[in-house]
Amino acid sequence: MAKKVVATLKTGSGKNFTKVIKMVKSEKTGAYAFKSEIVPNDQIKDFFAKK
């Protein structure tokens, strides 16, 4: 199933989206965690700007 999703994102309207990964520091423990989302290309800067 994963192959079908990847193939779908590479064709058609899937090229308008990007998977972004941001490292976020936990306020409780101080450990780092990774937050990943698939966002439209025009909203990438907004994703990294918000906390």
N, C-alpha and C positions, 0 to 999 in steps of 0.2 A: 504494500500500500504506500509506503514512503516514496518509492520510485515514481508512482503516478503523481503524487503531490509535487515532487520536484520537477517532473516533466511539465506539469501544468503551469507552474510558476515561470518556466523558461519561455513559454510561448504565449502569444496573445496579450491579454491585459496583465499578465503576471509580471511583465517587465517593468510595470509601473510601481512595483513594491520592492522593498529591500528589508532584509532581516538585520536588525541592529542589536548590538549587545553593549550594555553599559555596566560598569562595575560600581556597585553601591555599597557604602560603608554603613553597617548597622550601628544605630545609636546606642543600643543596649550593650552589645558585647564588643563592639569595635572590629568585628570580623567583616571581611568583604564578601559580598554575594554578587552574582551576575543576574541582571535583568535583561531578558531578550524579548523582542516583539517584532512583528512584521508590520511595517508602516509604509504608507505611500511615500514616494520619493520626495514630494514637496513638503513633507512634515518631518524630515529627518532632523533638521536643526532644532525644531521645537521639542523633539524627544530628548535630545541631549541638553537642552536649556533648562527643562524643568527638573526639579529635585524630587 
